[in-house]
């Protein structure tokens, strides 16, 4: 199993969710996040005072899926989240040793 963590622009969330649903992924965790990379934030004017916005709004998606579905999920995220502009985000992929469903005690892919 793999854990896919994707940091994307917030306005792309619905498109990514739909793309993942189309390939058969139902479970997804979404967290509002703030951060910056090469985008480095920007300067804004508020009531005549200039201030720097270091952290830009992002959305973090977390998905756990079978190994054979991981590549399709990554491709779906890339195609739905890409704008071609700086700040489109990143995808991190990690191996998952085990998953346990608390309610039933199921282990492994049955618990996903």
Secondary structure, DSSP 8 states (H G I E B T S, - for coil): -EEEEEEE-GGGHHHHHHHHHHTT----EEEEEEE-STT--EEEEETTEEEEE-SEEEEEEEEEE-HHHHHHHHHHHHHHH--SSTT-EEEEEEE----B-TTT--BGGGG-
